[in-house]
Amino acid sequence: MEILTKTELQLRFDEIVEKISDGAVFIHPTDTIYGIGCNALNAKAVAKIRELKRREATPFSIWVPSPEWIRENCILKKGGKELDDLPGPVTLVLKLKGKNSLAKNVAPGTDTIGVRLPDHWLGKVIEKLGFPIVTTSANKEGRPFMTSIENLDPEIKEGVEFMIYEGPKEGRPSKIINLVEGKVKER
């Protein structure tokens, strides 16, 4: 696994964007903790994350490239007021307009998706991609989430192509605001 800093990512921006577009599985920082991600349109890459996390069917969240992506692909009932918490450390659960906006194994068995738009510099990379990436905690199901390179699971480390690392994180996973069921979950 290759470890990249923000500066190295900026120097190799086009190369990294191409790798993500082509289906690379990677670890990335967010505004809360570290996530494991891939192109959310690539079913093979999503399946690899499922295997690494040992998480067969629970839906993953996605980091979207823009609020416009949400408006185009999700059902908003309050005239877009649902997006008032973005960008920020929240995951909004929304109904998808159509099933073709993501690989089917991102959120199997449901017509909803958790969307994130973190307030983080990596958002510029996602914006450049123009499509969402899977963003789920970089840990195996039921294990502590990754906050530094020292607590990265060795099997996950072996299964990713690269990591964008910016040092230890002191956050917690994002708050889930389920706008379909009207529930809020702190993690």
C-alpha positions as CSV (number, residue, x, y, z in Angstrom):
1,M,0.0,0.0,0.0
2,E,1.3,3.4,-1.0
3,I,0.9,6.3,1.5
4,L,0.2,9.7,0.1
5,T,0.2,13.1,1.8
6,K,-2.0,15.9,0.7
7,T,0.9,17.5,-1.1
8,E,1.8,14.2,-2.9
9,L,-1.9,13.8,-3.9
10,Q,-1.8,17.3,-5.4
11,L,1.4,16.6,-7.3
12,R,-0.1,13.4,-8.8
13,F,-3.7,14.6,-9.0
14,D,-4.5,13.4,-12.5
15,E,-3.0,10.0,-11.8
16,I,-4.9,9.5,-8.6
17,V,-8.2,10.6,-10.1
18,E,-7.6,8.1,-12.9
19,K,-6.9,5.3,-10.4
20,I,-10.1,6.1,-8.5
21,S,-12.1,6.2,-11.8
22,D,-10.7,2.8,-12.8
23,G,-11.8,1.2,-9.5
24,A,-8.9,1.5,-7.0
25,V,-9.8,0.7,-3.4
26,F,-8.2,3.3,-1.1
27,I,-8.2,4.8,2.4
28,H,-9.0,8.4,2.7
29,P,-9.4,11.1,5.4
30,T,-12.7,12.8,6.0
31,D,-13.9,15.6,8.4
32,T,-14.4,12.9,11.1
33,I,-12.4,9.7,10.8
34,Y,-10.7,7.6,8.0
35,G,-12.8,5.9,5.4
36,I,-12.3,3.2,2.9
37,G,-13.5,4.1,-0.5
38,C,-13.8,3.3,-4.2
39,N,-15.8,4.4,-7.3
40,A,-19.4,3.9,-6.3
41,L,-20.3,3.0,-9.9
42,N,-17.8,0.1,-10.0
43,A,-19.5,-3.0,-8.6
44,K,-16.2,-5.0,-8.6
45,A,-14.5,-2.4,-6.4
46,V,-17.5,-2.2,-4.1
47,A,-17.4,-6.0,-3.7
48,K,-13.8,-5.8,-2.7
49,I,-14.6,-3.3,0.1
50,R,-17.4,-5.7,1.2
51,E,-14.9,-8.5,1.4
52,L,-12.3,-6.5,3.3
53,K,-14.8,-5.2,5.8
54,R,-16.6,-8.6,6.0
55,R,-19.8,-6.7,5.5
56,E,-22.1,-8.6,3.1
57,A,-25.2,-6.6,2.8
58,T,-25.4,-3.5,5.0
59,P,-25.6,-0.4,2.8
60,F,-22.6,1.8,2.4
61,S,-22.7,5.6,2.4
62,I,-21.3,7.6,-0.5
63,W,-19.3,10.9,-0.7
64,V,-21.0,12.9,-3.4
65,P,-19.3,15.3,-5.7
66,S,-21.8,18.2,-5.1
67,P,-25.2,19.2,-3.8
68,E,-26.3,19.1,-7.4
69,W,-25.6,15.3,-7.5
70,I,-28.0,14.9,-4.6
71,R,-30.7,17.0,-6.3
72,E,-30.4,15.0,-9.5
73,N,-30.2,11.5,-7.9
74,C,-32.2,11.7,-4.7
75,I,-35.7,12.6,-3.7
76,L,-35.9,15.8,-1.7
77,K,-39.2,16.6,-0.1
78,K,-38.5,20.0,1.5
79,G,-37.4,21.9,-1.5
80,G,-33.7,21.2,-0.8
81,K,-33.8,22.3,2.8
82,E,-32.6,18.8,3.7
83,L,-29.2,19.9,2.4
84,D,-28.9,22.7,5.0
85,D,-26.6,20.5,7.1
86,L,-24.1,20.1,4.3
87,P,-21.2,20.3,4.0
88,G,-20.5,18.8,7.4
89,P,-20.1,15.7,9.7
90,V,-23.4,14.2,8.8
91,T,-24.8,11.4,6.7
92,L,-28.2,12.1,5.2
93,V,-30.3,9.0,4.3
94,L,-32.4,9.8,1.3
95,K,-34.4,7.8,-1.3
96,L,-32.8,7.4,-4.6
97,K,-34.7,8.5,-7.7
98,G,-33.3,5.6,-9.8
99,K,-31.2,2.5,-9.2
100,N,-28.7,3.3,-12.0
101,S,-27.0,6.2,-10.2
102,L,-24.8,3.7,-8.2
103,A,-23.5,0.1,-8.5
104,K,-26.3,-2.1,-7.2
105,N,-24.1,-3.5,-4.4
106,V,-23.5,-0.1,-2.7
107,A,-26.9,-0.3,-1.0
108,P,-28.3,-3.8,-1.8
109,G,-32.0,-4.4,-1.1
110,T,-33.0,-0.8,-0.5
111,D,-33.9,2.3,-2.5
112,T,-32.2,4.6,0.0
113,I,-28.6,5.8,0.3
114,G,-26.6,7.6,2.9
115,V,-25.0,10.6,1.3
116,R,-22.1,12.6,2.7
117,L,-20.5,15.9,1.7
118,P,-17.8,16.4,4.2
119,D,-16.2,19.8,4.8
120,H,-12.8,18.6,3.8
121,W,-10.2,19.4,1.2
122,L,-10.6,15.9,-0.4
123,G,-14.0,17.1,-1.6
124,K,-12.2,18.8,-4.5
125,V,-10.9,15.4,-5.7
126,I,-14.4,14.0,-5.5
127,E,-15.8,17.0,-7.3
128,K,-13.2,16.5,-10.1
129,L,-14.3,12.9,-10.4
130,G,-17.9,14.0,-11.0
131,F,-19.3,10.8,-9.5
132,P,-19.6,9.5,-5.9
133,I,-17.2,7.3,-4.0
134,V,-18.1,4.8,-1.4
135,T,-17.2,6.1,2.0
136,T,-17.4,3.7,5.0
137,S,-15.2,3.5,8.0
138,A,-11.8,1.8,7.4
139,N,-12.4,-1.1,9.7
140,K,-13.8,-4.6,9.7
141,E,-17.5,-4.9,10.7
142,G,-17.8,-4.5,14.5
143,R,-14.2,-3.5,15.1
144,P,-13.0,0.0,16.2
145,F,-12.8,2.6,13.4
146,M,-9.5,3.9,12.1
147,T,-8.2,7.1,13.5
148,S,-4.5,6.7,12.7
149,I,-2.2,4.5,10.7
150,E,-1.3,2.6,13.9
151,N,-4.8,1.2,14.3
152,L,-5.4,0.2,10.6
153,D,-6.3,-3.4,10.4
154,P,-3.5,-5.3,8.6
155,E,-5.8,-7.2,6.3
156,I,-7.5,-3.9,5.2
157,K,-4.0,-2.4,4.7
158,E,-3.1,-5.3,2.4
159,G,-6.3,-4.9,0.4
160,V,-6.0,-1.3,-0.6
161,E,-4.0,0.3,-3.4
162,F,-3.1,3.5,-1.5
163,M,-3.9,5.7,1.5
164,I,-4.2,9.4,1.7
165,Y,-2.9,10.1,5.2
166,E,-3.0,13.4,7.1
167,G,-2.1,12.2,10.6
168,P,-4.2,11.1,13.6
169,K,-7.9,12.0,13.7
170,E,-9.8,12.8,16.9
171,G,-13.3,12.7,15.4
172,R,-16.1,10.1,15.6
173,P,-18.2,8.7,12.7
174,S,-20.7,11.1,11.2
175,K,-24.2,11.6,12.7
176,I,-26.8,9.8,10.6
177,I,-29.9,11.8,9.8
178,N,-32.5,9.4,8.3
179,L,-34.8,11.7,6.3
180,V,-36.8,8.8,5.1
181,E,-37.7,7.5,8.5
182,G,-37.3,10.8,10.5
183,K,-34.6,9.4,12.8
184,V,-31.2,10.7,14.0
185,K,-28.4,8.4,15.1
186,E,-25.3,9.5,16.9
187,R,-22.4,7.0,16.6
